[in-house]
Amino acid sequence: MATTVTNPVGTETLESVGIVDCDAHFTEPPSLWLDRAPAALKDRVPVQKTVDGITAWYLDGELWASIGGNTIKTGREKILGSHVAQPFDVIDRSAWDVEARLGLLDAIGVEAQILYPNGIGFASNHIFAIEDIELRSAILTMYNDFFVDVQAESHNRLFPQAILPVWDMDFTIREMNRLLDKGMRGFTLSDKPEMIGLPELPEPYFAPMWDLFNESGAVANFHIGSGARREEMEAIRGMRNRPREDTTEARPIPAVPAFYWHSFGNQRRLAVHASQMFMSNVRIVVNLCMSDMFDRYPKLKIVSAESGIGWVPFILETLEYQLDEMITEPDEVSYQQRRPSEYFRDHLYVMFWYENVGPTKLIEDIGVNNVLVETDVPHPTCLYPGAKEHFDTVLGHLSPDVRRRVLRDNAAELYQIPVGVKRG
């Protein structure tokens, strides 16, 4: 059992801090695209349908996307053992309604929240899968317009991270500038664009995008699972609901191994998949810290969302060790100007929610200025209810200044969020 250290005045201190929740999800409401589509596209945009009690998004009559992780039912009751409440009507309004979400924030002691998409995936890969490029572009723009509306309606308490049309770099730059002019703070990206046929992130194709991130101060966010193609994401979601398989029968050798053993039931599959998914951002963090990206873009700020923090000290130690053990040739040695841990300290942010060991024992090792907090509402692993109480328990041994920095100030500075001010 993990040992935690509490401060008898921790609750009082925490009550005075407006927590900035750096990873939550906003479920796409039923009329998102219909409300914004021009007349010529009304019958072509994604629509929500409920078939046999299961609500999903359909495009051209075909299943396109699920409604995402939603485990807070009407009345703010969290369900266990599933990744989604079905049908849509039983989901609490706080998942998709701004006023209701603000009420939820007030109830759990959160001042502001960084939002990511939900059913349509965590970057633009679902939209990229739409073959009609004109329709694809329109659907993406309407989605980002929806996020602009959410931020405005929330009186700057909800800060969605928009998605980008990375298949067209000129369009990407136009969309970034358009949204930055409307007050958006950051964007969520796929960590594996090569999986949809694009170049890798450090290649010249992406240079205009990184230049704009570097100069604008906008945050580049990599949410776990953001690199999955639409087909892969929907297959994973669907696999969770398949019955336990008979493992005595021979099966074809898979091209890619499943996250879990096929003899597991649905709930165990979900738990196994989620546990491994949290580690998926190790790849992007390691590659960034072993690259010259931060030499080329010295003001770039990167967030690893929903990936926890307990693994970070080990990875930083490993990178430092492997740099000295493996990289010896002159051109390799001179490839980057600084050491991996230095890049991490100046450019990368990680976050925790339910963890005990990481925040209790490792904050100083990770870096006080590099740690954020999240709730992951309304996903299956969301820290709900009791987020405030948990943060107080695991951070109670730290000084008030460090607690404020982890709970609020790091995020407020990173996303340019005014905190401690009256809104509305």
C-alpha positions in Angstrom: 0.0 0.0 0.0 1.3 3.4 -0.9 2.3 5.7 1.9 1.0 9.3 1.8 2.0 12.2 3.8 -0.6 14.8 4.6 -0.4 18.3 6.0 -3.1 19.2 8.6 -3.5 22.6 6.9 -3.4 21.2 3.4 -7.2 21.4 2.9 -7.2 25.1 3.8 -4.4 25.8 1.4 -6.0 23.8 -1.4 -9.3 25.6 -0.9 -7.5 28.9 -1.8 -6.0 27.5 -5.0 -8.0 27.6 -8.2 -7.0 24.3 -9.7 -6.4 24.2 -13.5 -7.4 20.8 -14.8 -5.1 20.1 -17.8 -6.9 17.1 -19.3 -10.6 16.7 -19.6 -12.8 15.8 -22.6 -15.8 17.6 -24.0 -18.3 15.2 -25.6 -19.5 16.2 -29.1 -23.2 17.3 -28.7 -25.9 15.8 -31.0 -26.3 18.9 -33.2 -22.6 20.0 -33.4 -22.4 19.9 -37.2 -26.0 20.4 -38.1 -26.1 23.7 -36.2 -23.0 25.0 -38.2 -23.3 23.4 -41.6 -24.4 25.6 -44.6 -27.5 24.4 -46.4 -25.5 22.6 -49.1 -23.9 20.4 -46.5 -26.8 19.7 -44.1 -27.3 16.2 -45.4 -23.6 15.4 -45.6 -22.2 16.2 -42.2 -21.9 13.7 -39.3 -25.2 12.9 -37.5 -25.8 11.2 -34.3 -28.0 8.1 -34.4 -29.1 5.5 -31.8 -29.3 1.9 -33.1 -30.3 -0.9 -30.8 -29.6 1.3 -27.8 -26.1 2.3 -28.9 -25.6 5.9 -29.9 -22.8 6.7 -32.4 -21.9 9.2 -35.1 -22.7 8.3 -38.7 -21.4 9.7 -42.0 -22.9 8.9 -45.3 -25.0 6.3 -43.5 -22.0 4.4 -42.2 -20.7 4.3 -38.6 -17.9 6.9 -38.4 -17.2 7.4 -34.7 -18.4 6.4 -31.2 -19.5 9.0 -28.7 -16.3 8.5 -26.8 -15.6 7.8 -23.1 -18.6 8.9 -21.0 -18.9 7.4 -17.5 -20.8 10.1 -15.7 -24.5 9.4 -15.9 -27.4 11.7 -15.4 -27.3 13.0 -11.9 -23.5 13.0 -11.9 -23.3 9.3 -11.0 -20.1 7.7 -12.2 -20.5 4.2 -13.5 -17.8 1.6 -13.1 -16.8 -1.3 -15.3 -17.5 0.4 -18.7 -16.0 3.1 -20.9 -19.3 4.6 -22.0 -22.8 5.1 -20.8 -25.4 4.3 -23.5 -27.5 5.6 -25.1 -26.6 9.3 -25.2 -29.7 10.3 -23.3 -28.3 8.8 -20.0 -25.1 10.8 -20.1 -24.9 13.7 -17.7 -25.2 17.1 -19.4 -21.9 18.1 -18.0 -20.2 16.0 -20.6 -21.4 18.2 -23.5 -23.1 21.3 -22.1 -21.0 24.3 -21.1 -23.2 25.6 -18.3 -23.5 22.1 -16.8 -19.7 21.5 -17.1 -19.1 24.8 -15.2 -21.4 23.5 -12.5 -19.4 20.3 -12.3 -16.2 22.3 -12.1 -17.5 24.3 -9.2 -18.6 21.1 -7.4 -15.1 19.6 -7.7 -13.1 22.7 -7.0 -11.7 23.3 -10.4 -11.3 26.9 -11.7 -10.4 26.2 -15.3 -10.1 23.2 -17.6 -8.1 22.3 -20.7 -10.4 20.3 -23.0 -9.7 17.7 -25.7 -12.1 16.0 -28.2 -13.9 12.8 -27.2 -15.7 10.6 -29.7 -13.9 11.8 -32.8 -10.5 10.9 -31.4 -7.8 13.1 -29.8 -6.4 14.7 -32.9 -7.6 15.0 -36.5 -7.2 11.4 -37.7 -10.9 10.6 -37.7 -11.6 13.6 -39.9 -8.6 12.8 -42.1 -10.3 9.5 -42.9 -13.0 11.4 -44.8 -12.1 11.0 -48.4 -13.9 14.1 -49.8 -11.3 16.8 -49.0 -13.7 19.7 -49.3 -16.1 18.0 -46.9 -13.3 17.0 -44.7 -12.0 20.5 -44.4 -15.5 21.9 -43.7 -16.2 19.3 -41.0 -12.8 20.2 -39.3 -13.5 24.0 -39.5 -17.0 23.5 -38.0 -15.5 21.4 -35.2 -13.0 24.1 -34.3 -15.7 26.8 -34.5 -17.6 24.7 -31.9 -14.6 24.8 -29.6 -14.3 28.6 -30.1 -17.9 28.9 -29.0 -17.3 26.6 -26.0 -14.4 28.8 -24.8 -16.4 32.0 -25.2 -19.6 30.7 -23.6 -17.5 29.5 -20.6 -16.3 33.0 -19.9 -12.7 31.7 -20.2 -12.9 28.8 -17.8 -12.9 26.1 -20.5 -10.0 26.1 -22.9 -10.4 23.6 -25.8 -7.3 22.5 -27.8 -8.3 22.7 -31.4 -7.5 20.1 -34.1 -5.4 20.8 -37.2 -5.7 19.8 -40.9 -2.1 18.5 -41.0 -2.7 16.9 -44.4 -2.5 20.4 -45.9 0.2 22.6 -44.3 -1.0 25.9 -45.9 -4.5 25.2 -44.5 -2.9 24.3 -41.1 -1.2 27.6 -40.8 -4.3 29.5 -41.8 -6.4 27.6 -39.3 -3.8 28.1 -36.5 -3.7 31.9 -37.2 -7.5 32.1 -37.4 -8.0 30.3 -34.1 -5.2 32.1 -32.3 -6.9 35.4 -33.3 -10.0 34.1 -31.6 -8.2 33.4 -28.4 -7.4 29.7 -28.6 -4.4 28.6 -26.5 -3.2 25.5 -28.1 -3.7 22.5 -30.5 -3.8 18.8 -30.2 -1.6 16.8 -32.6 -1.1 13.2 -33.7 2.3 11.9 -32.4 2.5 9.5 -35.4 1.5 11.4 -38.6 3.4 8.8 -40.6 0.6 6.4 -39.8 -1.7 8.3 -42.1 0.9 8.7 -44.8 2.5 12.0 -43.8 6.1 12.8 -43.0 7.4 12.4 -39.4 7.1 15.4 -37.1 10.8 16.7 -37.3 10.8 16.7 -41.2 10.7 19.9 -43.3 7.0 19.4 -44.1 6.1 20.4 -40.6 8.5 23.3 -40.3 6.0 26.0 -40.9 3.7 24.6 -38.2 6.5 24.4 -35.7 7.7 27.9 -36.6 4.2 29.2 -35.7 4.1 27.3 -32.5 7.5 28.6 -31.6 6.6 32.3 -32.3 3.0 32.4 -31.1 3.4 30.7 -27.7 0.6 28.3 -28.6 0.9 24.9 -26.8 1.5 21.7 -28.8 -0.4 18.9 -27.0 0.1 15.2 -27.5 -2.8 13.3 -25.9 -2.3 9.5 -25.5 -3.9 7.6 -28.4 -3.8 10.6 -30.7 -1.8 8.7 -33.3 -4.3 6.0 -33.9 -6.0 5.9 -37.3 -9.8 6.1 -37.3 -10.1 2.5 -38.3 -7.7 1.4 -35.5 -9.4 3.5 -32.9 -12.9 2.3 -33.7 -11.6 -1.3 -33.9 -10.1 -1.0 -30.4 -13.4 0.5 -29.1 -15.4 -2.3 -30.7 -13.1 -5.0 -29.5 -13.8 -4.1 -25.9 -17.4 -5.2 -26.3 -16.7 -8.6 -28.0 -17.4 -11.7 -26.0 -14.5 -13.6 -24.4 -12.9 -15.8 -27.1 -12.4 -19.6 -27.1 -8.6 -19.8 -26.9 -8.4 -23.5 -27.6 -9.0 -22.9 -31.3 -6.1 -21.8 -33.6 -6.3 -18.3 -34.9 -4.4 -16.4 -37.6 -1.1 -14.8 -36.6 -1.9 -11.1 -36.0 -0.1 -8.4 -37.9 0.0 -6.4 -34.7 -0.4 -8.0 -31.3 -3.5 -7.0 -29.3 -3.0 -5.0 -26.1 -4.6 -7.9 -24.1 -5.0 -11.6 -24.1 -8.0 -12.7 -26.0 -9.2 -15.0 -23.1 -9.9 -11.9 -21.0 -13.4 -10.6 -20.6 -14.5 -7.1 -21.6 -13.8 -5.4 -18.3 -10.3 -6.9 -18.0 -9.6 -6.0 -21.6 -10.5 -2.4 -20.9 -8.3 -2.3 -17.8 -5.3 -3.8 -19.6 -5.7 -1.6 -22.6 -6.0 1.6 -20.5 -2.9 0.7 -18.4 -0.8 0.3 -21.5 -2.3 3.3 -23.3 -1.0 5.6 -20.6 2.5 4.7 -21.6 2.0 5.4 -25.3 3.5 8.9 -25.0 6.8 7.6 -23.8 7.7 7.4 -27.5 7.1 11.0 -28.3 8.8 12.2 -25.2 11.9 10.1 -25.8 12.2 11.1 -29.5 11.8 14.8 -28.7 14.4 14.7 -26.0 16.8 12.9 -28.3 16.3 15.3 -31.2 17.3 18.8 -32.1 13.7 20.0 -32.2 14.2 22.3 -29.2 17.4 23.7 -30.7 15.5 24.7 -33.9 12.4 25.9 -31.9 13.7 27.2 -28.6 10.4 28.6 -27.4 8.4 25.5 -28.1 6.2 24.1 -25.3 5.0 20.5 -25.4 2.4 18.8 -23.2 2.1 15.0 -22.8 -1.6 14.6 -21.8 -3.0 11.7 -19.8 0.3 9.9 -19.5 1.0 10.1 -15.8 4.3 11.0 -14.2 5.7 8.0 -12.3 7.7 6.8 -15.3 9.4 10.1 -16.0 12.5 9.9 -13.7 13.3 6.4 -15.1 13.1 7.6 -18.7 15.2 10.7 -18.0 17.9 8.6 -16.3 17.7 6.2 -19.2 18.1 8.9 -21.9 21.1 10.4 -20.1 22.7 6.9 -19.8 22.0 5.9 -23.3 23.3 9.2 -24.7 26.7 8.6 -23.2 26.8 4.8 -23.9 25.4 4.7 -27.4 26.1 8.1 -29.1 29.8 8.4 -29.8 30.3 9.4 -33.5 31.1 13.1 -34.0 28.1 13.9 -36.2 25.8 12.1 -33.8 27.3 13.8 -30.8 26.9 17.3 -32.4 23.3 16.6 -33.6 21.8 18.2 -30.5 23.2 21.1 -28.5 22.0 20.0 -25.0 21.3 16.9 -23.0 17.9 15.2 -22.9 17.0 16.1 -19.3 17.8 19.8 -20.1 15.3 19.7 -23.0 12.7 18.1 -20.8 13.1 20.7 -18.0 12.7 23.6 -20.4 10.1 22.4 -22.9 8.0 19.5 -21.7 5.1 19.1 -19.3 3.5 15.9 -17.9 0.5 15.4 -15.7 -1.0 13.1 -13.1 -4.5 12.3 -11.7 -5.0 9.1 -9.6 -1.4 8.4 -8.9 0.0 8.3 -5.4 3.7 7.4 -5.7 4.6 9.9 -8.4 3.2 13.1 -6.8 4.1 12.0 -3.3 7.7 11.0 -3.9 8.9 12.2 -7.3 7.8 15.8 -7.9 11.3 17.2 -7.2 13.0 14.5 -9.4 10.6 15.2 -12.3 10.8 19.0 -11.9 8.4 21.2 -10.0 7.9 23.4 -13.0 7.1 20.5 -15.3 4.1 18.8 -13.5 0.4 19.5 -14.1 -2.7 17.9 -12.8 -5.8 16.5 -14.6 -9.1 14.9 -13.9 -9.8 13.2 -17.3 -13.5 13.9 -16.9 -15.7 12.1 -18.1 -13.5 9.2 -19.2 -13.4 5.8 -17.4 -10.3 6.6 -15.3 -11.5 10.1 -14.4 -10.6 11.3 -10.9 -14.3 11.9 -10.0 -15.5 12.5 -7.5 -12.9 13.5 -5.0 -10.2 15.1 -7.2 -9.6 18.0 -4.7 -9.3 15.6 -1.8 -6.9 13.3 -3.7 -4.6 16.2 -4.7 -4.6 17.5 -1.1 -3.5 14.0 0.1 -0.7 13.4 -2.4 0.6 17.0 -2.4 0.0 17.8 1.3 3.7 17.3 2.3 4.9 20.0 -0.2 5.3 23.7 0.5 2.3 25.9 -0.3 4.4 27.5 -3.2 5.0 24.1 -4.8 1.4 23.0 -4.4 0.2 26.2 -6.1 2.7 25.7 -8.9 1.6 22.1 -9.6 -2.1 22.7 -9.2 -2.4 26.1 -10.9 0.6 28.2 -11.8 2.4 26.0 -14.2 -0.8 25.6 -16.3 -1.8 29.2 -16.0 1.5 30.4 -17.3 1.7 27.7 -20.0 -1.8 28.3 -21.4 -1.9 32.0 -20.6 -4.9 31.6 -18.3 -5.8 34.4 -15.9 -6.5 32.8 -12.5 -7.9 34.1 -9.3 -10.1 36.6 -11.1 -13.9 36.8 -11.2 -15.4 35.6 -14.5 -18.8 35.9 -16.0 
